Amino acid sequence: MFKVTFFLKMDIEELINHLSPKGIILNIKNQLTWKNDDEEFIIEPMSVRGREAQGYRAYFTSNPESGQYLIDHFLGIFPLSISGIEYKMTSSHSQKNLIKIAEDYGLYHGSLYGLFERRKVRVGILPSSEINVQLRNKKFHLSNLANDLREIETVAYGFKRHDFTPFSFSKYPQEELLLS
């Protein structure tokens, strides 16, 4: 699942007024949600408001191009300040095996055990076998978001291809099977 962290000079009440005509609803968790078949898009406000802007996190489960479309469709009219992009996934491998996979995949070791980097994309491998791939400390442009998401997805793919088993083929689209 992708997570885009952004700041906007608008509180959640104003945001829901702008987004409700587009089919977004406010749920009981104070999240703005939109669903369509397997696609899900969630905007969640950060718990503490900043001095000048409210922080939000947008979550979506789609591919980079669809993620770009969803962000453009729902948030493209607002002056967003994006501060980071993350992708989280869980693997069936242990942390030790995932670190070996990262080394074999050509990721560079970070300063701590389980931290890696590749072309400004950072990877954290946790003892729970959760993998967090993120891009931060960069000037993000909304028009180039799909490229940033694709860059993260490319690094994450190195871990996904190792989770194939003879019984997992039905979980992945045919295009991904051809790439491995």
C-alpha positions as CSV (number, residue, x, y, z in Angstrom):
1,M,0.0,0.0,0.0
2,F,1.3,3.4,-0.9
3,K,1.2,6.3,1.5
4,V,1.7,10.0,0.4
5,T,2.3,12.5,3.2
6,F,1.3,16.0,2.3
7,F,0.4,19.4,3.9
8,L,-2.4,21.7,2.9
9,K,-3.7,25.0,4.3
10,M,-7.2,23.5,4.8
11,D,-8.7,21.6,7.7
12,I,-10.6,18.4,7.3
13,E,-14.1,20.0,7.4
14,E,-13.2,22.3,4.5
15,L,-11.6,19.4,2.6
16,I,-14.7,17.2,3.0
17,N,-16.9,20.0,1.6
18,H,-14.8,20.1,-1.5
19,L,-14.4,16.4,-2.0
20,S,-17.9,15.1,-1.1
21,P,-19.3,15.9,-4.6
22,K,-16.6,13.5,-6.0
23,G,-17.9,10.6,-3.9
24,I,-15.5,10.8,-0.9
25,I,-17.2,10.2,2.5
26,L,-16.1,10.8,6.0
27,N,-16.0,7.6,8.0
28,I,-16.1,7.1,11.8
29,K,-12.3,7.0,12.0
30,N,-12.2,10.7,10.7
31,Q,-10.9,9.5,7.4
32,L,-12.0,10.6,4.0
33,T,-12.6,7.4,1.9
34,W,-13.4,6.5,-1.7
35,K,-13.9,2.9,-2.9
36,N,-14.4,1.5,-6.3
37,D,-14.2,-2.3,-6.7
38,D,-10.7,-3.3,-5.6
39,E,-9.4,0.4,-5.6
40,E,-9.4,2.2,-2.3
41,F,-8.3,5.8,-1.6
42,I,-8.1,7.2,2.0
43,I,-7.1,10.6,3.2
44,E,-6.3,10.8,6.9
45,P,-5.5,13.9,8.8
46,M,-2.5,13.9,11.1
47,S,-3.4,14.2,14.8
48,V,-1.7,17.5,15.4
49,R,-2.2,20.5,13.2
50,G,0.9,22.5,12.2
51,R,1.3,26.2,12.5
52,E,0.5,27.0,8.9
53,A,-0.9,23.8,7.4
54,Q,-2.7,20.6,8.3
55,G,-0.8,17.4,7.6
56,Y,-2.5,14.5,5.8
57,R,-1.7,11.0,4.6
58,A,-3.2,9.6,1.5
59,Y,-3.3,5.8,1.2
60,F,-4.0,3.8,-1.9
61,T,-3.6,0.3,-3.1
62,S,-3.3,0.9,-6.8
63,N,-0.4,1.0,-9.2
64,P,1.6,4.3,-9.7
65,E,-0.4,5.5,-12.7
66,S,-3.7,5.0,-10.9
67,G,-2.3,6.6,-7.8
68,Q,-1.3,9.6,-9.8
69,Y,-4.8,9.8,-11.3
70,L,-6.4,9.5,-7.8
71,I,-4.2,12.2,-6.3
72,D,-4.8,14.5,-9.4
73,H,-8.6,13.8,-9.4
74,F,-9.2,14.4,-5.7
75,L,-6.4,16.8,-4.6
76,G,-5.0,18.3,-7.9
77,I,-6.8,21.6,-7.4
78,F,-5.2,22.3,-4.1
79,P,-1.7,23.6,-3.4
80,L,-0.2,20.5,-1.9
81,S,3.2,20.3,-0.3
82,I,4.3,16.6,-0.5
83,S,6.9,15.6,2.1
84,G,7.3,11.9,1.5
85,I,6.1,8.8,-0.2
86,E,6.1,5.3,1.3
87,Y,5.3,1.8,0.3
88,K,4.7,-0.9,2.9
89,M,4.6,-4.6,2.4
90,T,4.9,-7.8,4.5
91,S,6.9,-10.8,3.4
92,S,6.9,-14.4,4.3
93,H,10.7,-14.3,4.7
94,S,12.5,-13.6,7.9
95,Q,14.4,-10.3,8.5
96,K,17.7,-12.1,8.0
97,N,16.6,-13.6,4.6
98,L,15.2,-10.2,3.5
99,I,18.5,-8.6,4.3
100,K,20.2,-11.2,2.2
101,I,17.7,-10.5,-0.6
102,A,18.5,-6.7,-0.3
103,E,22.2,-7.3,-0.5
104,D,21.8,-9.6,-3.6
105,Y,19.5,-7.0,-5.2
106,G,22.3,-4.4,-5.0
107,L,20.9,-2.2,-2.3
108,Y,23.5,-0.3,-0.3
109,H,23.8,-0.8,3.5
110,G,22.6,2.1,5.7
111,S,23.9,3.1,9.1
112,L,21.8,0.5,11.0
113,Y,21.0,-3.1,10.6
114,G,18.1,-3.5,8.2
115,L,18.4,-0.1,6.6
116,F,19.3,0.1,2.9
117,E,19.3,2.7,0.1
118,R,19.2,2.8,-3.7
119,R,19.1,6.1,-5.7
120,K,17.7,8.1,-2.8
121,V,15.0,5.5,-2.1
122,R,15.4,4.1,1.4
123,V,14.4,0.7,2.6
124,G,13.8,-0.4,6.2
125,I,13.5,-4.1,6.9
126,L,11.9,-4.7,10.3
127,P,12.1,-7.9,12.5
128,S,8.4,-8.5,11.8
129,S,9.2,-9.0,8.1
130,E,7.6,-5.7,7.2
131,I,9.4,-3.8,4.4
132,N,9.1,0.0,4.3
133,V,10.3,1.6,1.1
134,Q,10.3,5.4,1.1
135,L,11.4,8.5,-0.7
136,R,11.9,11.7,1.4
137,N,13.9,14.9,1.5
138,K,13.2,15.7,-2.0
139,K,11.2,18.4,-3.8
140,F,8.1,16.6,-5.0
141,H,6.1,17.8,-8.0
142,L,2.5,16.6,-8.3
143,S,2.9,16.3,-12.1
144,N,5.8,13.9,-11.6
145,L,4.3,11.8,-8.8
146,A,3.8,8.7,-10.9
147,N,7.6,8.6,-11.7
148,D,8.4,8.8,-7.9
149,L,5.9,6.1,-7.2
150,R,7.3,3.9,-9.9
151,E,10.8,4.4,-8.5
152,I,9.6,3.1,-5.2
153,E,7.8,0.3,-6.8
154,T,10.9,-0.8,-8.7
155,V,12.9,-1.1,-5.5
156,A,10.0,-3.0,-3.8
157,Y,9.7,-5.4,-6.7
158,G,13.1,-6.9,-5.7
159,F,11.4,-8.2,-2.6
160,K,8.1,-9.2,-4.2
161,R,9.6,-11.5,-6.7
162,H,11.1,-13.6,-3.9
163,D,7.6,-14.2,-2.4
164,F,6.4,-16.4,-5.3
165,T,5.5,-20.0,-4.4
166,P,3.8,-22.6,-6.6
167,F,0.5,-21.7,-5.0
168,S,0.8,-17.9,-5.2
169,F,0.4,-17.4,-8.9
170,S,-3.2,-16.5,-8.7
171,K,-2.4,-13.5,-6.5
172,Y,-0.3,-11.7,-9.1
173,P,-1.3,-10.2,-12.4
174,Q,0.0,-12.0,-15.5
175,E,2.3,-9.0,-16.4
176,E,4.3,-9.5,-13.1
177,L,4.7,-13.2,-13.7
178,L,6.4,-12.5,-17.1
179,L,8.9,-10.1,-15.4
180,S,10.3,-12.6,-13.0
